[in-house]
Amino acid sequence: MARVTIRIDDALYLRLQRRARSVGVSVAELLRPAIDQAADPRSGYVYTTQDEILSGVIQTLAIVAASIRRRSPETLEEGMADAKQMLSDRGLLPPEERS
C-alpha cells in the first residue's frame, strides 16, 4: 500500500483528531473517503454535493429560526445554546467558540 505524507497546520490536525475521535475512526480512516473521491475522474469538485445539501439546510434553518424568533425569542435562544453544545460535543466548533 502506498503512503502519502502531507504537512498541515497543528490546529487543523487537532480538529481532524477530534472529529475522527467523535465518529470512532482514525484520522486516516476519516480522510480516505475524501481522497478517494478527489481521485475519481467521474467526480466533480469534491465538496459540491455536500455544499449544495448544506446550503439547503442552512436556508431551511434560517427560515425556522426567523419564525421561532418572532413567536418566542427565549425558545430560539435555548435552541441555539443546545445546538452550540451539540456542535462542540462533536468537535465542530473552533476552540474560541466553545463554552
Secondary structure, 3 states (H helix, E strand, C coil): CCCCCCCCCHHHHHHHHHHHHHHCCCHHHHHHHHHHHHHCCCCCCCCHHHHHHHHHHHHHHHHHHHHHHHHCHHHHHHHHHHHHHHHHHCCCCCHHHCC
